[in-house]
Amino acid sequence: MAQVTQKLIQCTGVSLLILAALYLGELLFNLENPHFNYADVIELIVKSAMFFFLLGGD
């Protein structure tokens, strides 16, 4: 049961990294549009992903 929980936590971390990559792509393709300034959001998502990776580590 602990391994299942650990894998779910790690999958959450991977999902957050994918989300951060999508936000980064959106930021890079819309540099001229000030409404898509996601730099702080990307930083927060990556930090959250790292937390989940540390929490679900071996």
C-alpha positions in Angstrom: 0.0 0.0 0.0 2.9 2.3 0.8 4.4 1.7 -2.7 1.1 2.6 -4.3 0.9 5.9 -2.4 4.5 6.6 -3.2 3.9 6.1 -7.0 0.8 8.3 -6.9 2.7 11.1 -5.2 5.5 10.7 -7.9 2.9 10.7 -10.7 1.5 14.0 -9.2 5.0 15.4 -9.4 5.4 14.3 -13.1 2.0 15.8 -13.9 3.0 19.1 -12.4 6.2 19.2 -14.4 4.1 18.6 -17.6 1.8 21.4 -16.6 4.8 23.7 -16.0 6.2 22.8 -19.4 2.8 23.7 -21.0 2.8 27.0 -19.2 6.3 27.7 -20.3 5.4 26.9 -23.9 2.5 29.3 -23.7 4.7 32.0 -22.2 7.3 31.6 -25.0 4.8 31.7 -27.8 3.0 34.8 -26.4 5.9 37.0 -25.3 4.3 40.1 -26.8 1.0 39.6 -25.0 1.2 40.8 -21.3 -1.8 38.8 -20.3 0.2 35.6 -20.6 2.9 36.4 -18.0 3.2 33.0 -16.2 6.7 33.2 -14.9 5.6 33.2 -11.2 3.1 30.4 -11.9 5.8 28.3 -13.6 8.1 28.7 -10.6 5.4 27.8 -8.1 4.4 24.7 -10.1 8.0 23.5 -10.4 8.6 24.0 -6.7 5.4 22.0 -6.0 6.5 19.3 -8.3 9.9 19.1 -6.5 8.0 18.9 -3.2 6.0 15.9 -4.4 9.2 14.2 -5.8 10.9 14.6 -2.4 7.8 13.4 -0.6 7.5 10.4 -2.8 11.2 9.5 -2.9 12.6 6.2 -2.0 
